[in-house]
Amino acid sequence: MTTSPSSIQVRDNPAKHRFEYAAQGEHAVAIYSLEGNVITFIHTLVPEALRGQGIAKQLVLAGLASARERGLRVVPQCPVFNAFMRAHPETHDLLAEEGRKLLGL
């Protein structure tokens, strides 16, 4: 079964500090910590069975959209978030000072 990126439903699970996507009995997650108005994306994990479907990107997009909606500053410690934000200057306004340093800005 192939999933089109537009049909990927990511949800925030604040109790577990992660954005989640579930399919085929597997869970892909983007784990974060929240301190004050700073959200730090720590780790993104996509199980082997779900790879190659654009799910990591959807987790990043959901996480950044949530940060923007909530007025949070972002620290992309996770390599997936880091690479995405590095490649998308339109997201740089979300960066906390520590995040700017991580991206070398």
Secondary structure, DSSP 8 states (H G I E B T S, - for coil): ----GGG---EEEGGGTEEEEEETTEEEEEEEEEETTEEEEEEEE--GGGTTSSHHHHHHHHHHHHHHHHT-EEEE-SHHHHHHHHH-GGGGGGB-HHHHHHTT-
